[in-house]
């Protein structure tokens, strides 16, 4: 691993499983906020997940897209020397989460009971950074986490449908950030044209507990609600999250603040989508600028 990249990411709070692998753990803002007794993230509101007992991680930081709205740094690419075995990742999750949260133990804002719960996580979100399906042993990793009693969420860009079909998380997310191929290529900047593969991944969501996530960037992909609706309808996904782009991290080097839509804009766009498909508004979180749609049963 290149030392410059490693140091830059460690300063951002990344806890690496080993020096030669980019498998990492990093508690999110909502985890820390919930730890101090504050509000939990929208996953708690939508799906009942306890934010302070959730481990945010990834088995690899490699990614085959460079989405303009991604908050990660393309300037600090990590050269992975070897893949970390699933058993090593699983064995180190609690240790790394404890290390990352150790500074919160003496805080007067953190109840001892809440801190103890945080060190006994029940949820693993494979969503930190990179594209998880780039990790060759992802199905094995998820099976191991499930066997250990974790609830698993997997977030993927959908470019490797063959891998997704072999993964059995509690809930799988597939990103769909464009209503058409041209917009996808311009916004997500993939290494190859994966548009047809994403369609295949969406089709594979039928019969699974699944969600589609669409990040709305003003002026880039906030059009053609009927196009999104048709893609959602064909997918069979139970949930859809229409989420506003947030002007955070390294995305600020690529986009402007005014390309971050207000929650009212996201809500209006989501409602337009529902006019063309069998999804209805289930819930919303203005703080995260996200609207959750659920398919009518």
C-alpha positions as CSV (number, residue, x, y, z in Angstrom):
1,X,0.0,0.0,0.0
2,X,1.4,3.4,-0.9
3,X,2.3,5.2,2.3
4,X,0.9,8.6,1.1
5,X,-2.5,7.1,0.3
6,X,-2.6,5.1,3.5
7,X,-1.7,8.1,5.7
8,X,-4.2,10.3,4.0
9,X,-7.0,7.8,4.6
10,X,-5.9,7.0,8.2
11,X,-6.2,10.7,9.0
12,X,-9.8,10.5,7.8
13,X,-10.5,7.7,10.3
14,X,-9.9,4.5,8.2
15,X,-8.8,1.5,10.2
16,X,-7.1,-1.0,7.9
17,X,-7.2,-4.8,8.6
18,X,-3.6,-5.3,7.3
19,X,-0.9,-3.1,5.8
20,X,-1.0,-5.0,2.5
21,X,-4.8,-4.9,2.0
22,X,-7.3,-2.1,1.6
23,X,-10.0,-3.8,3.6
24,X,-11.0,-1.2,6.2
25,X,-13.5,-0.1,8.8
26,X,-14.6,3.5,9.4
27,X,-17.4,4.6,11.7
28,X,-19.8,7.0,10.0
29,X,-21.1,10.3,11.3
30,X,-24.4,8.8,12.3
31,X,-22.7,6.0,14.3
32,X,-20.9,8.6,16.4
33,X,-23.9,10.9,16.7
34,X,-26.1,8.0,17.9
35,X,-23.3,6.9,20.3
36,X,-23.7,10.3,22.0
37,X,-27.4,9.8,22.3
38,X,-28.3,11.8,19.2
39,X,-30.5,10.9,16.3
40,X,-29.8,7.8,14.1
41,X,-29.4,7.7,10.4
42,X,-32.3,7.2,8.0
43,X,-31.6,3.4,7.9
44,X,-32.9,3.3,11.4
45,X,-36.0,5.2,10.4
46,X,-36.6,3.2,7.2
47,X,-35.4,-0.3,8.2
48,X,-34.9,-0.4,12.0
49,X,-31.1,-0.4,12.0
50,X,-29.4,0.8,15.2
51,X,-26.7,3.3,14.0
52,X,-24.5,3.0,17.1
53,X,-24.3,-0.8,16.6
54,X,-23.5,-0.7,12.9
55,X,-20.0,-1.3,11.5
56,X,-19.3,0.5,8.2
57,X,-16.6,-1.4,6.3
58,X,-15.3,-2.6,2.9
59,X,-13.2,-5.5,1.9
60,X,-11.5,-3.4,-0.8
61,X,-11.1,0.2,-1.9
62,X,-10.8,-0.6,-5.5
63,X,-13.5,0.7,-7.8
64,X,-14.3,0.5,-11.5
65,X,-16.1,3.9,-11.6
66,X,-15.1,7.5,-10.8
67,X,-18.5,9.0,-10.1
68,X,-18.5,12.8,-10.0
69,X,-20.6,12.9,-6.9
70,X,-18.5,10.4,-4.9
71,X,-17.0,11.9,-1.7
72,X,-13.9,9.6,-1.8
73,X,-10.5,10.8,-3.2
74,X,-9.4,9.7,-6.6
75,X,-6.1,11.5,-5.8
76,X,-5.4,9.0,-3.0
77,X,-5.8,5.7,-4.8
78,X,-4.7,2.8,-2.7
79,X,-2.6,0.1,-4.4
80,X,-3.8,-3.1,-2.9
81,X,-1.0,-5.7,-2.7
82,X,-3.1,-8.6,-1.7
83,X,-6.7,-9.5,-0.7
84,X,-7.4,-10.0,2.9
85,X,-9.1,-13.4,3.6
86,X,-12.7,-13.2,4.8
87,X,-11.9,-14.9,8.1
88,X,-9.3,-12.2,8.9
89,X,-11.7,-9.4,8.1
90,X,-14.4,-10.9,10.3
91,X,-12.0,-11.6,13.1
92,X,-10.8,-8.0,13.2
93,X,-14.1,-6.1,12.8
94,X,-14.8,-5.6,16.5
95,X,-11.2,-4.8,17.3
96,X,-11.0,-2.1,14.7
97,X,-14.4,-0.6,15.6
98,X,-13.3,-0.5,19.2
99,X,-10.1,1.3,18.3
100,X,-12.0,3.8,16.1
101,X,-14.4,4.6,19.0
102,X,-12.0,4.4,21.9
103,X,-11.9,8.2,22.3
104,X,-15.6,8.3,23.1
105,X,-15.4,6.1,26.2
106,X,-14.5,8.9,28.6
107,X,-16.9,11.4,27.0
108,X,-19.6,12.7,29.4
109,X,-22.0,12.7,26.5
110,X,-21.7,8.9,26.0
111,X,-23.7,6.6,28.4
112,X,-21.7,3.6,29.5
113,X,-24.5,1.3,28.4
114,X,-24.6,2.9,24.9
115,X,-20.8,2.6,24.5
116,X,-21.0,-1.1,25.5
117,X,-23.6,-1.7,22.9
118,X,-21.5,0.0,20.3
119,X,-18.6,-2.4,21.0
120,X,-21.1,-5.3,20.5
121,X,-22.2,-4.5,16.9
122,X,-25.1,-6.3,15.3
123,X,-25.0,-4.8,11.8
124,X,-22.4,-4.7,9.1
125,X,-22.8,-2.2,6.2
126,X,-20.5,-3.1,3.3
127,X,-20.6,0.4,2.0
128,X,-17.6,2.4,3.1
129,X,-15.9,3.0,-0.2
130,X,-14.7,1.2,-3.3
131,X,-16.8,-1.4,-5.1
132,X,-17.3,-4.5,-2.9
133,X,-17.8,-6.9,-5.8
134,X,-14.2,-6.2,-6.9
135,X,-13.3,-8.4,-3.9
136,X,-13.1,-11.9,-5.2
137,X,-14.4,-13.6,-2.0
138,X,-17.3,-11.3,-1.3
139,X,-20.0,-14.1,-1.2
140,X,-17.8,-16.0,1.3
141,X,-17.4,-12.9,3.4
142,X,-21.1,-12.2,3.6
143,X,-21.9,-15.9,4.4
144,X,-19.4,-15.7,7.3
145,X,-20.9,-12.5,8.6
146,X,-24.4,-13.9,8.4
147,X,-23.2,-17.1,10.2
148,X,-21.8,-14.9,13.0
149,X,-25.2,-13.3,13.6
150,X,-24.7,-10.0,11.9
151,X,-27.4,-8.3,9.8
152,X,-25.6,-7.5,6.5
153,X,-26.3,-4.7,4.0
154,X,-24.4,-4.7,0.7
155,X,-24.1,-1.6,-1.4
156,X,-23.0,-2.1,-5.0
157,X,-22.8,-0.2,-8.2
158,X,-24.2,-3.2,-10.1
159,X,-21.4,-3.6,-12.5
160,X,-20.8,-7.3,-11.6
161,X,-24.2,-9.0,-11.7
162,X,-22.5,-12.5,-11.6
163,X,-21.0,-11.7,-8.2
164,X,-24.2,-10.1,-6.8
165,X,-26.2,-13.2,-7.8
166,X,-24.0,-15.3,-5.4
167,X,-24.2,-12.9,-2.5
168,X,-26.8,-13.4,0.2
169,X,-26.9,-10.3,2.4
170,X,-29.9,-9.4,4.5
171,X,-30.5,-6.4,2.1
172,X,-28.7,-5.6,-1.1
173,X,-28.5,-2.1,-2.7
174,X,-27.8,-1.4,-6.3
175,X,-27.0,2.2,-7.4
176,X,-28.8,3.5,-10.4
177,X,-27.7,7.1,-11.0
178,X,-28.9,7.8,-14.5
179,X,-32.1,7.2,-16.6
180,X,-30.1,6.4,-19.7
181,X,-26.7,5.2,-20.9
182,X,-25.4,8.6,-22.0
183,X,-26.0,10.2,-18.6
184,X,-24.5,7.2,-16.9
185,X,-21.3,7.4,-18.8
186,X,-21.0,11.2,-18.2
187,X,-21.8,11.1,-14.5
188,X,-20.3,7.8,-13.3
189,X,-17.3,7.7,-15.6
190,X,-16.9,3.9,-15.6
191,X,-13.7,2.1,-16.8
192,X,-15.9,0.3,-19.3
193,X,-19.5,0.7,-20.4
194,X,-21.3,-1.3,-17.8
195,X,-24.8,0.0,-18.5
196,X,-26.2,-3.4,-19.7
197,X,-24.6,-5.1,-16.7
198,X,-26.4,-2.7,-14.3
199,X,-29.7,-3.7,-16.0
200,X,-28.8,-7.3,-15.4
201,X,-28.1,-6.6,-11.7
202,X,-31.4,-4.7,-11.4
203,X,-33.3,-7.6,-12.9
204,X,-31.7,-9.9,-10.3
205,X,-33.2,-8.0,-7.4
206,X,-36.6,-9.6,-7.9
207,X,-37.5,-11.9,-5.0
208,X,-34.8,-10.5,-2.8
209,X,-34.9,-7.9,0.0
210,X,-33.5,-5.2,-2.1
211,X,-33.2,-1.5,-2.7
212,X,-32.2,0.8,-5.5
213,X,-30.3,4.0,-4.6
214,X,-30.4,7.0,-6.9
215,X,-28.2,10.0,-6.1
216,X,-29.7,13.1,-7.6
217,X,-27.3,15.7,-8.8
218,X,-28.9,19.0,-9.9
219,X,-28.2,19.6,-13.6
220,X,-26.8,16.2,-14.3
221,X,-29.4,13.5,-13.7
222,X,-32.5,15.2,-12.3
223,X,-34.7,14.6,-15.4
224,X,-36.7,11.9,-17.0
225,X,-38.7,10.6,-14.0
226,X,-40.5,8.3,-16.3
227,X,-37.1,6.8,-17.4
228,X,-36.2,6.0,-13.8
229,X,-39.7,4.7,-13.1
230,X,-39.4,2.2,-16.0
231,X,-36.1,1.0,-14.7
232,X,-37.4,0.6,-11.1
233,X,-40.5,-1.2,-12.3
234,X,-38.5,-3.7,-14.3
235,X,-36.1,-4.4,-11.4
236,X,-38.5,-5.9,-8.9
237,X,-36.7,-4.1,-6.0
238,X,-38.8,-3.7,-2.9
239,X,-37.4,-0.3,-2.0
240,X,-36.0,2.7,-3.8
241,X,-34.0,5.5,-2.2
242,X,-34.0,8.8,-4.1
243,X,-31.3,10.7,-2.4
244,X,-29.9,14.2,-2.9
245,X,-26.2,14.6,-3.7
246,X,-24.3,16.1,-0.7
247,X,-21.6,18.6,-1.3
248,X,-19.0,16.7,0.8
249,X,-15.4,15.4,0.7
250,X,-13.5,15.3,-2.5
251,X,-16.7,15.7,-4.6
252,X,-16.2,19.4,-4.0
253,X,-13.3,19.3,-6.4
254,X,-15.6,18.1,-9.2
255,X,-19.0,19.7,-8.5
256,X,-20.4,23.0,-7.3
257,X,-22.5,23.5,-4.1
258,X,-25.5,24.6,-6.1
259,X,-25.6,21.1,-7.7
260,X,-26.8,19.8,-4.3
261,X,-30.6,19.7,-4.4
262,X,-32.7,20.8,-1.5
263,X,-34.8,18.1,0.2
264,X,-38.0,19.7,-1.3
265,X,-36.4,19.1,-4.8
266,X,-35.7,15.5,-4.0
267,X,-39.2,15.0,-2.7
268,X,-40.8,16.6,-5.7
269,X,-38.7,14.5,-8.1
270,X,-39.5,11.3,-6.2
271,X,-43.2,12.1,-6.4
272,X,-42.9,12.6,-10.2
273,X,-41.3,9.1,-10.4
274,X,-44.2,7.5,-8.5
275,X,-46.6,8.8,-11.1
276,X,-45.1,6.4,-13.6
277,X,-44.7,3.2,-11.6
278,X,-46.0,1.0,-8.8
279,X,-44.0,2.6,-6.1
280,X,-45.4,5.0,-3.4
281,X,-43.6,7.3,-0.9
282,X,-43.0,5.2,2.2
283,X,-40.9,7.7,4.3
284,X,-38.5,10.5,4.1
285,X,-35.5,12.0,6.0
286,X,-35.0,15.7,5.3
287,X,-31.7,15.7,7.3
288,X,-30.3,13.3,4.8
289,X,-32.3,14.6,1.8
290,X,-33.6,11.1,1.0
291,X,-37.0,9.8,0.2
292,X,-37.8,6.1,0.5
293,X,-40.2,4.5,-2.0
294,X,-41.7,1.1,-1.6
295,X,-43.4,-1.1,-4.2
296,X,-47.1,-1.6,-3.8
297,X,-47.9,-5.1,-2.8
